[in-house]
Amino acid sequence: MNDSKPALLGGQPAFPGGIPFVRPPAPPRDAVFARLAPSYDAGILTNGPLVRQLEEAVAELVDVDHVVAVSSCTTGLMLVLRLLEPDGDVLLPSFTFSASAHAVAWNARGIRFVECDPSTFQLDLADAKERALQAGNRPIGAIMATHVFGAPCDPRAVEALGADLGVPVLFDAAHGLGARTAERPIGGHGIAEVFSLTPTKPVVAGEGGLVTTNDAALAEGLRLGRDYGNPGDYNTKFVGLNGRMSEMHAAVALCSLDSYAENKALRLGRAARYREALAIVPGVRCQVVSDGDTSSYKDFTIAIDAEEFGASRNLLVHALRAEGVDTRNYFDPPVHRQDSHAISGVELPVTDSLSAKVVSLPIYPALSESDLDVIVECIARIGRNGAACTHAA
Ligand SMILES: Cc1ncc(COP(=O)(O)O)c(C=O)c1O
């Protein structure tokens, strides 16, 4: 291994041109325009035949009866909760993206944050059950679990907890298109799963979301809900919103789906390479993906044990930035620590500790294996020079 100095200590930056955190797998422009042309030329700009095609293609891909395309994953989560009308608080992890909790708050429901597992980073089911049944707490009305970073969150176990508590379960599957358990693709669990199509996701539309469900009544409600609750005669049935997907976004998503399998294989290959190379770096733990499960690897996230590694997570991020490597501290701060959701009295020590340790590394189909190897070399070198880096920072 090249043992030159980290850039933070005056060495040559490994990537003078920089390595971005994400390079969206945007499909070829000509293909998108060709796909869009029939709708565009016919003056159909939103919620038309391309949206229907996308819904059908995804229903087949994730093996569900109904897919309802919406303007974003956040909108999809808001609408599912609007239709479920949970009779009590919604239980969810704090180690997730803010939008999971925002969707609950927009429905004027209480939030019950629970702990995550420090290895898998997923909802801690034992803690969830304990906090759900804690004497003095309001009743639970629904569970919303996130497939964190695209790794399945043991959806059957979450469903079992929902059945135990007698409440519906939905999944924030924003990261999860392409993920699967040994049994089936992510998309068919609980009452609904909701995917995101923003530029950081494995399949992109620019903006967009997909609600997948096997519940026909819910799907029907979602179709109304994304159109203000209007069944067509302008006599709205409930307070929906404008959550429609445009034909332009559907065209991008359909073209993005064309390279889905190839991109998925590339992401899996990159993730395997990171795992193998990082296994020998002391103090670096990769997110554990349960046996038999396949992550979408929307993110490749590691946790740093500062003592063993030689430097803190924050110092590693700083030193990687000096090398030209862009990273994200997903998810830090955890949602219960964010100003928008700071609920007094919530104690989540495992989540706090994990959030302070995590960093997500670049992973995308266009990331070359040789660049990936150099990123790992940088991480190892920063760890070996941790004391000097700490001094220099
Ligand atoms: C876990 C999670 N949930 C929800 C969202 C919101 O998705 P969207 O931006 O499509 O509304 C995101 C966005 O990245 C996310 O990471």
The ligand as a MOL file (V3000), in Angstrom:
LIG
                    3D

  0  0  0     0  0            999 V3000
M  V30 BEGIN CTAB
M  V30 COUNTS 16 16 0 0 0
M  V30 BEGIN ATOM
M  V30 1 C -35.4490 7.3640 4.1900 0
M  V30 2 C -36.0350 8.4470 3.3210 0
M  V30 3 N -37.3490 8.6710 3.3700 0
M  V30 4 C -37.9440 9.6090 2.6090 0
M  V30 5 C -37.2060 10.3880 1.7490 0
M  V30 6 C -37.8820 11.4560 0.9430 0
M  V30 7 O -37.8810 11.1450 -0.4100 0
M  V30 8 P -38.3860 12.2550 -1.4470 0
M  V30 9 O -37.2940 13.2630 -1.5510 0
M  V30 10 O -38.6250 11.5060 -2.7150 0
M  V30 11 O -39.6330 12.8400 -0.8930 0
M  V30 12 C -35.8230 10.2020 1.6590 0
M  V30 13 C -35.0130 11.0260 0.7390 0
M  V30 14 O -33.8680 10.7960 0.4960 0
M  V30 15 C -35.2150 9.2220 2.4800 0
M  V30 16 O -33.8900 9.0380 2.4700 0
M  V30 END ATOM
M  V30 BEGIN BOND
M  V30 1 1 1 2
M  V30 2 1 2 3
M  V30 3 2 2 15
M  V30 4 2 3 4
M  V30 5 1 4 5
M  V30 6 1 5 6
M  V30 7 2 5 12
M  V30 8 1 6 7
M  V30 9 1 7 8
M  V30 10 2 8 9
M  V30 11 1 8 10
M  V30 12 1 8 11
M  V30 13 1 12 13
M  V30 14 1 12 15
M  V30 15 2 13 14
M  V30 16 1 15 16
M  V30 END BOND
M  V30 END CTAB
M  END
